Amino acid sequence: MLNSATLPRPAFRRISHGRGFWVIAAAYAASLAFSTVPTPLYVLYQQRDGFPTYVVTIVFAAYAVGVMGSLYLAGHVSDWLGRRRVILAATLTQALSATLFLAWPDVPGLILARLVGGAGIGALTATATAHLSELRAVARPREDHGRAGLIATVVNMGGLALGPLFGGIFASYSAEPLTTPFVFFLVLLLASAIAVALVPETVERAEERPAYRPQRVSLPSSARPAFFGAAIGAFAAFAITGLFMALTPTLLAQGMHQNSRLLAGFASFSVFLAAAAAQVVFAGLARRTQLRLGLALMVTGLVALPVAVTASQLWLFLAGGVVAGAGVGLGFRASVATVAALAEPPVRGEVLAALFLAAYAGLVLPILIVGISLIWLPSAWALIGFSLLELGLLAWSAPKVLTR
């Protein structure tokens, strides 16, 4: 009779690369949706605790600082540590952030929760983008590799879109609007982590790990102008999304006397939905054409938004957000495609992490400036200053990317 200790253990079953692709896409979307779910909830914390608007921007900036720090320190380690392991750790970090929102809902706790959540997103963004591309290449080797990039960027913007919508619904209809969203996402993120553990790895781990170093950009000097042009363009694009993630309720309340939390969530949702939809609708266009169209749409939206707040025109504010959001989607996708083409596969995760580092920097400085300026300036003037800054950045970056 065989001793049970001598019986072979069943192998840990992985799912296929094709199914793994969709598992990673879903986990990525869940984490990104969680990152934006507080957008319509900030005003509830503000009403409960009575803190000024600039505190909202500080809480939001903690998220962006977490993203940037994580991208700089850990955004590239999946190139040698493995994609699945980093994505699993990042998803569990997001679950920890949800736990902090529930356990410590005061301002210091909110700052810590957003900082931890940002750290999870920073480790996730470039890693998930690279993993999706590699899983798709194994599952469908004959497919155009650009399709995986399209899906990754649509998932990015689509996930970001869902968060404010869920947050607005919970804020408007839940009996516990500062508890229910985080319980919901805690369960969702833990389920996502279990699913991620079943996904195949796409990076061969070397027997000897390379010496750790923080983020850098490994590109030939001839490619660096295009990289920095794409990075500044991504900075400007994400600043637009940051404006809607952090300050939509404030702009609606101060500029148009609209206090609906559901409306605030819908306004942010529509921006990110437009960003995702534009990438799908215009996917057939050449990269340079997409970039040109994206720039034109961002410029149009950046002109419309301050006019809408000055004239107290809600329809124009919503339309300007949608137009700018569509431009963000196209411009960001073109930036990702440009940078991915510049990098060799062994350092693609590293270079994409550097791009995301620049993009998420756009969530910090411009939004902090706008939030602090609202102490002294009317919302219309603060928005005019923001738009002028953005237009200058886009004018600088466009020639460097378009000539590539």
Salt bridges, closest charged atoms under 4 A:
ASP49 OD2 - ARG48 NH2 2.92
ASP79 OD1 - ARG83 NH1 2.76
GLU134 OE2 - ARG83 NH2 2.68
GLU143 OE1 - ARG136 NE 2.67
GLU143 OE2 - ARG140 NH1 3.45
GLU143 OE2 - ARG147 NE 3.78
GLU350 OE1 - ARG213 NH2 2.60
